[in-house]
């Protein structure tokens, strides 16, 4: 008798959640909120370009969708945006360094 049932076999809520499921939910909700904030503000670690914005939108949706697979996809998409922006920062710094010298 897992969870509460409204009628038939439809599970409405888990009453005995496992610690990993709790951690997974908190982790994906937190990262999804960070991704959603970056999405709506057009800024993650720097101003987002249109491609990064689309990746953040997909990552936000994936992180808010409650499955382990979508959490992994969302995490990869947000990490991809992070890495893209770090690489752009390094390129911008390398271009600015000779001009400053």
N, CA, C and O atoms as a DFTB+ gen file, in Angstrom:
404 C
 N C O
     1  1       0.846      -1.191       0.000
     2  2       0.000       0.000       0.000
     3  2       0.884       1.246       0.000
     4  3       1.012       1.931       1.015
     5  1       1.485       1.524      -1.140
     6  2       2.362       2.685      -1.266
     7  2       1.555       3.923      -1.611
     8  3       0.746       3.898      -2.538
     9  1       1.766       4.996      -0.879
    10  2       1.152       6.282      -1.202
    11  2      -0.334       6.333      -0.919
    12  3      -0.958       5.326      -0.584
    13  1      -0.876       7.495      -1.056
    14  2      -2.312       7.688      -0.897
    15  2      -2.973       7.543      -2.260
    16  3      -2.426       7.987      -3.270
    17  1      -4.132       6.932      -2.289
    18  2      -4.826       6.723      -3.554
    19  2      -6.178       7.418      -3.508
    20  3      -6.906       7.327      -2.520
    21  1      -6.497       8.105      -4.581
    22  2      -7.788       8.764      -4.670
    23  2      -8.841       7.754      -5.086
    24  3      -9.868       7.606      -4.425
    25  1      -8.584       7.068      -6.174
    26  2      -9.480       6.009      -6.618
    27  2      -8.702       5.084      -7.540
    28  3      -7.872       5.535      -8.329
    29  1      -8.963       3.845      -7.441
    30  2      -8.285       2.891      -8.301
    31  2      -6.798       2.806      -8.029
    32  3      -6.377       2.691      -6.878
    33  1      -6.006       2.862      -9.078
    34  2      -4.563       2.678      -8.969
    35  2      -3.779       3.963      -9.159
    36  3      -2.567       3.910      -9.369
    37  1      -4.430       5.116      -9.091
    38  2      -3.748       6.385      -9.279
    39  2      -3.111       6.815      -7.962
    40  3      -3.805       7.058      -6.975
    41  1      -1.778       6.906      -7.958
    42  2      -1.053       7.339      -6.766
    43  2      -1.059       8.865      -6.728
    44  3      -0.627       9.515      -7.680
    45  1      -1.545       9.431      -5.637
    46  2      -1.620      10.878      -5.488
    47  2      -0.362      11.413      -4.814
    48  3       0.173      12.432      -5.253
    49  1       0.118      10.770      -3.783
    50  2       1.312      11.242      -3.084
    51  2       1.989      10.072      -2.387
    52  3       1.327       9.177      -1.860
    53  1       3.310      10.091      -2.394
    54  2       4.079       9.096      -1.655
    55  2       4.072       9.463      -0.181
    56  3       4.353      10.608       0.174
    57  1       3.761       8.522       0.664
    58  2       3.792       8.797       2.100
    59  2       5.080       8.315       2.740
    60  3       5.415       8.727       3.851
    61  1       5.800       7.450       2.053
    62  2       7.064       6.942       2.580
    63  2       8.167       7.161       1.548
    64  3       8.633       6.214       0.915
    65  1       8.570       8.390       1.389
    66  2       9.612       8.694       0.401
    67  2      10.974       8.238       0.905
    68  3      11.287       8.338       2.091
    69  1      11.766       7.740      -0.022
    70  2      13.124       7.303       0.308
    71  2      14.048       8.525       0.336
    72  3      13.809       9.500      -0.377
    73  1      15.110       8.474       1.164
    74  2      16.027       9.625       1.262
    75  2      16.609      10.059      -0.080
    76  3      16.752      11.257      -0.324
    77  1      16.948       9.110      -0.957
    78  2      17.496       9.486      -2.258
    79  2      16.466      10.243      -3.088
    80  3      16.813      11.197      -3.785
    81  1      15.207       9.828      -3.020
    82  2      14.149      10.515      -3.768
    83  2      13.960      11.934      -3.243
    84  3      13.718      12.856      -4.021
    85  1      14.066      12.110      -1.949
    86  2      13.947      13.444      -1.360
    87  2      15.109      14.317      -1.821
    88  3      14.902      15.451      -2.252
    89  1      16.330      13.792      -1.733
    90  2      17.505      14.542      -2.176
    91  2      17.404      14.895      -3.651
    92  3      17.691      16.028      -4.038
    93  1      17.001      13.940      -4.477
    94  2      16.878      14.163      -5.909
    95  2      15.875      15.271      -6.209
    96  3      16.121      16.114      -7.073
    97  1      14.763      15.276      -5.512
    98  2      13.738      16.309      -5.715
    99  2      14.255      17.682      -5.313
   100  3      14.054      18.657      -6.037
   101  1      14.914      17.765      -4.178
   102  2      15.446      19.046      -3.710
   103  2      16.533      19.548      -4.653
   104  3      16.564      20.731      -4.991
   105  1      17.424      18.657      -5.079
   106  2      18.512      19.024      -5.974
   107  2      17.985      19.542      -7.304
   108  3      18.403      20.602      -7.770
   109  1      17.065      18.796      -7.917
   110  2      16.569      19.212      -9.228
   111  2      15.715      20.472      -9.125
   112  3      15.749      21.303     -10.032
   113  1      14.955      20.636      -8.050
   114  2      14.159      21.856      -7.878
   115  2      15.062      23.070      -7.674
   116  3      14.784      24.147      -8.201
   117  1      16.130      22.902      -6.920
   118  2      17.061      24.010      -6.687
   119  2      17.774      24.394      -7.983
   120  3      17.835      25.573      -8.332
   121  1      18.307      23.414      -8.687
   122  2      18.994      23.699      -9.941
   123  2      18.014      24.226     -10.989
   124  3      18.369      25.096     -11.784
   125  1      16.801      23.712     -10.997
   126  2      15.777      24.212     -11.913
   127  2      15.436      25.666     -11.638
   128  3      15.196      26.439     -12.565
   129  1      15.415      26.040     -10.364
   130  2      15.145      27.428     -10.001
   131  2      16.285      28.341     -10.430
   132  3      16.043      29.453     -10.899
   133  1      17.513      27.889     -10.276
   134  2      18.674      28.660     -10.740
   135  2      18.603      28.823     -12.260
   136  3      18.819      29.920     -12.777
   137  1      18.302      27.745     -12.972
   138  2      18.202      27.804     -14.426
   139  2      17.059      28.732     -14.842
   140  3      17.203      29.507     -15.787
   141  1      15.934      28.656     -14.146
   142  2      14.797      29.526     -14.464
   143  2      15.146      30.993     -14.219
   144  3      14.758      31.862     -15.000
   145  1      15.865      31.266     -13.158
   146  2      16.297      32.641     -12.878
   147  2      17.212      33.147     -13.983
   148  3      17.045      34.270     -14.460
   149  1      18.175      32.334     -14.393
   150  2      19.078      32.731     -15.480
   151  2      18.302      32.917     -16.777
   152  3      18.600      33.816     -17.564
   153  1      17.322      32.077     -16.991
   154  2      16.494      32.162     -18.192
   155  2      15.722      33.473     -18.234
   156  3      15.713      34.152     -19.261
   157  1      15.087      33.831     -17.153
   158  2      14.245      35.031     -17.149
   159  2      15.053      36.322     -17.066
   160  3      14.573      37.372     -17.492
   161  1      16.257      36.264     -16.530
   162  2      17.086      37.467     -16.410
   163  2      18.071      37.607     -17.575
   164  3      18.772      38.614     -17.672
   165  1      18.129      36.597     -18.463
   166  2      19.055      36.584     -19.592
   167  2      20.504      36.703     -19.124
   168  3      21.330      37.329     -19.789
   169  1      20.807      36.092     -17.963
   170  2      22.149      36.195     -17.393
   171  2      22.402      34.969     -16.525
   172  3      21.619      34.666     -15.625
   173  1      23.518      34.254     -16.803
   174  2      23.915      33.143     -15.938
   175  2      25.210      33.553     -15.250
   176  3      25.165      34.074     -14.136
   177  1      26.368      33.333     -15.884
   178  2      27.604      33.917     -15.350
   179  2      28.021      35.104     -16.208
   180  3      28.995      35.796     -15.909
   181  1      27.272      35.323     -17.270
   182  2      27.390      36.491     -18.144
   183  2      26.098      36.559     -18.946
   184  3      25.261      35.662     -18.843
   185  1      25.927      37.594     -19.731
   186  2      24.712      37.741     -20.533
   187  2      24.576      36.552     -21.478
   188  3      25.537      36.166     -22.142
   189  1      23.383      35.977     -21.533
   190  2      23.175      34.806     -22.382
   191  2      22.912      35.220     -23.823
   192  3      22.271      36.238     -24.085
   193  1      23.413      34.423     -24.744
   194  2      23.080      34.631     -26.152
   195  2      21.839      33.776     -26.462
   196  3      21.415      32.995     -25.610
   197  1      21.252      33.905     -27.654
   198  2      20.016      33.160     -27.948
   199  2      20.152      31.637     -27.815
   200  3      19.230      30.982     -27.328
   201  1      21.286      31.066     -28.239
   202  2      21.469      29.616     -28.108
   203  2      21.489      29.197     -26.640
   204  3      20.839      28.223     -26.260
   205  1      22.226      29.923     -25.829
   206  2      22.290      29.607     -24.394
   207  2      20.924      29.762     -23.746
   208  3      20.564      28.984     -22.862
   209  1      20.160      30.761     -24.178
   210  2      18.825      30.972     -23.629
   211  2      17.929      29.769     -23.933
   212  3      17.181      29.316     -23.067
   213  1      18.006      29.258     -25.152
   214  2      17.204      28.083     -25.532
   215  2      17.638      26.873     -24.712
   216  3      16.798      26.106     -24.241
   217  1      18.949      26.698     -24.541
   218  2      19.440      25.570     -23.732
   219  2      18.971      25.688     -22.289
   220  3      18.595      24.690     -21.674
   221  1      18.990      26.913     -21.742
   222  2      18.501      27.113     -20.372
   223  2      17.002      26.842     -20.274
   224  3      16.540      26.286     -19.278
   225  1      16.244      27.227     -21.292
   226  2      14.801      26.961     -21.289
   227  2      14.532      25.459     -21.267
   228  3      13.708      24.976     -20.491
   229  1      15.238      24.727     -22.127
   230  2      15.067      23.269     -22.162
   231  2      15.545      22.635     -20.852
   232  3      14.913      21.713     -20.337
   233  1      16.662      23.132     -20.320
   234  2      17.175      22.605     -19.054
   235  2      16.223      22.875     -17.895
   236  3      16.044      22.024     -17.024
   237  1      15.616      24.053     -17.882
   238  2      14.654      24.383     -16.829
   239  2      13.466      23.437     -16.879
   240  3      13.061      22.889     -15.854
   241  1      12.909      23.247     -18.059
   242  2      11.770      22.326     -18.198
   243  2      12.158      20.907     -17.787
   244  3      11.407      20.227     -17.088
   245  1      13.317      20.477     -18.220
   246  2      13.759      19.115     -17.881
   247  2      13.951      18.955     -16.379
   248  3      13.591      17.919     -15.820
   249  1      14.511      19.963     -15.719
   250  2      14.745      19.852     -14.275
   251  2      13.451      19.891     -13.476
   252  3      13.370      19.300     -12.400
   253  1      12.452      20.573     -13.985
   254  2      11.166      20.613     -13.283
   255  2      10.293      19.399     -13.574
   256  3       9.314      19.160     -12.868
   257  1      10.635      18.627     -14.608
   258  2       9.887      17.406     -14.909
   259  2      10.399      16.296     -13.990
   260  3      11.602      16.038     -13.967
   261  1       9.528      15.639     -13.239
   262  2       9.985      14.761     -12.145
   263  2      10.409      13.340     -12.521
   264  3       9.770      12.376     -12.099
   265  1      11.461      13.201     -13.297
   266  2      12.034      11.874     -13.526
   267  2      13.552      11.961     -13.444
   268  3      14.133      13.028     -13.642
   269  1      14.173      10.856     -13.157
   270  2      15.623      10.814     -13.039
   271  2      16.287      11.136     -14.377
   272  3      17.296      11.840     -14.415
   273  1      15.726      10.624     -15.473
   274  2      16.283      10.872     -16.799
   275  2      16.244      12.354     -17.149
   276  3      17.241      12.904     -17.618
   277  1      15.111      13.005     -16.929
   278  2      15.011      14.422     -17.269
   279  2      15.894      15.271     -16.355
   280  3      16.394      16.312     -16.780
   281  1      16.090      14.846     -15.120
   282  2      17.020      15.556     -14.236
   283  2      18.432      15.512     -14.819
   284  3      19.142      16.518     -14.806
   285  1      18.834      14.367     -15.321
   286  2      20.156      14.241     -15.931
   287  2      20.294      15.092     -17.177
   288  3      21.319      15.744     -17.379
   289  1      19.263      15.090     -18.019
   290  2      19.284      15.913     -19.236
   291  2      19.348      17.391     -18.857
   292  3      20.133      18.146     -19.431
   293  1      18.528      17.803     -17.897
   294  2      18.534      19.197     -17.460
   295  2      19.875      19.611     -16.895
   296  3      20.366      20.703     -17.179
   297  1      20.468      18.741     -16.097
   298  2      21.787      19.021     -15.525
   299  2      22.831      19.188     -16.626
   300  3      23.662      20.094     -16.562
   301  1      22.792      18.322     -17.629
   302  2      23.737      18.426     -18.744
   303  2      23.542      19.723     -19.527
   304  3      24.519      20.349     -19.936
   305  1      22.302      20.128     -19.738
   306  2      22.039      21.357     -20.488
   307  2      22.518      22.592     -19.730
   308  3      23.123      23.490     -20.316
   309  1      22.248      22.633     -18.431
   310  2      22.701      23.775     -17.622
   311  2      24.226      23.783     -17.544
   312  3      24.844      24.845     -17.616
   313  1      24.832      22.614     -17.399
   314  2      26.301      22.528     -17.378
   315  2      26.893      22.968     -18.715
   316  3      27.947      23.603     -18.744
   317  1      26.227      22.637     -19.822
   318  2      26.703      23.056     -21.137
   319  2      26.700      24.578     -21.248
   320  3      27.646      25.162     -21.776
   321  1      25.640      25.225     -20.754
   322  2      25.585      26.685     -20.790
   323  2      26.696      27.271     -19.928
   324  3      27.349      28.238     -20.321
   325  1      26.908      26.689     -18.764
   326  2      27.981      27.158     -17.881
   327  2      29.333      27.073     -18.590
   328  3      30.106      28.031     -18.571
   329  1      29.614      25.941     -19.207
   330  2      30.898      25.754     -19.892
   331  2      31.036      26.672     -21.105
   332  3      32.116      27.204     -21.359
   333  1      29.952      26.859     -21.852
   334  2      29.988      27.785     -22.986
   335  2      30.304      29.201     -22.530
   336  3      31.091      29.903     -23.164
   337  1      29.689      29.618     -21.431
   338  2      29.916      30.972     -20.943
   339  2      31.317      31.131     -20.358
   340  3      31.929      32.186     -20.517
   341  1      31.830      30.117     -19.693
   342  2      33.212      30.176     -19.187
   343  2      34.183      30.302     -20.362
   344  3      35.140      31.073     -20.297
   345  1      33.939      29.550     -21.429
   346  2      34.810      29.617     -22.603
   347  2      34.740      31.002     -23.242
   348  3      35.766      31.536     -23.665
   349  1      33.556      31.584     -23.317
   350  2      33.437      32.946     -23.866
   351  2      34.152      33.951     -22.987
   352  3      34.764      34.889     -23.498
   353  1      34.089      33.775     -21.677
   354  2      34.821      34.670     -20.767
   355  2      36.323      34.594     -21.028
   356  3      37.000      35.620     -21.092
   357  1      36.840      33.373     -21.179
   358  2      38.285      33.199     -21.433
   359  2      38.682      33.834     -22.762
   360  3      39.718      34.491     -22.857
   361  1      37.849      33.632     -23.792
   362  2      38.148      34.244     -25.096
   363  2      38.153      35.765     -24.995
   364  3      39.033      36.424     -25.547
   365  1      37.171      36.320     -24.289
   366  2      37.097      37.785     -24.134
   367  2      38.307      38.323     -23.352
   368  3      38.844      39.380     -23.682
   369  1      38.722      37.597     -22.328
   370  2      39.891      38.022     -21.550
   371  2      41.163      37.944     -22.384
   372  3      42.028      38.813     -22.276
   373  1      41.283      36.917     -23.209
   374  2      42.465      36.776     -24.063
   375  2      42.525      37.888     -25.104
   376  3      43.606      38.377     -25.432
   377  1      41.380      38.281     -25.617
   378  2      41.348      39.374     -26.586
   379  2      41.663      40.716     -25.937
   380  3      42.289      41.575     -26.559
   381  1      41.235      40.901     -24.697
   382  2      41.427      42.162     -24.003
   383  2      42.854      42.303     -23.467
   384  3      43.335      43.425     -23.311
   385  1      43.531      41.209     -23.185
   386  2      44.870      41.252     -22.602
   387  2      45.893      41.972     -23.489
   388  3      46.618      42.823     -22.973
   389  1      45.993      41.685     -24.782
   390  2      46.970      42.405     -25.615
   391  2      46.642      43.908     -25.723
   392  3      47.550      44.736     -25.795
   393  1      45.384      44.244     -25.732
   394  2      45.000      45.653     -25.836
   395  2      45.372      46.426     -24.582
   396  3      45.688      47.614     -24.655
   397  1      45.338      45.770     -23.445
   398  2      45.650      46.428     -22.159
   399  2      47.160      46.602     -21.987
   400  3      47.594      47.493     -21.257
   401  1      47.961      45.773     -22.644
   402  2      49.410      45.824     -22.453
   403  2      50.090      46.917     -23.223
   404  3      51.310      47.061     -23.144
